[in-house]
Amino acid sequence: MSKILIIAEHANGQLNPSTAKCLTAAKQIGGDIDIAVFAADPAAVAAAAAKLDG
């Protein structure tokens, strides 16, 4: 089984749409998918990432 780590791209507390596109591609590969958010205040970005399908 594959394990995939996606690093969330964001700016000004907004998740970049490229993160969702990356998640779509990762779902086609299959396996365990995690999204990591690196920010001084990650709450808003992490919440947006959690709402992504998958």
Residue pairs with C-beta under 8 A, 6 or more apart in sequence:
1 30
1 31
1 32
2 29
2 30
2 31
2 32
3 31
3 32
3 34
4 26
4 29
4 31
4 32
4 33
4 34
5 34
5 35
5 36
6 19
6 22
6 23
6 26
6 33
6 34
6 35
6 36
7 35
7 36
7 38
8 15
8 16
8 19
8 35
8 36
8 37
8 38
8 45
8 46
8 49
9 15
9 16
9 18
9 19
10 16
10 19
10 37
10 39
10 45
13 41
13 44
13 45
14 44
14 45
14 48
15 45
15 48
15 49
19 35
19 49
19 52
20 52
23 33
23 35
23 52
23 53
23 54
24 54
26 33
26 54
27 33
27 54
33 54
35 49
35 52
37 45
37 46
37 49
39 45
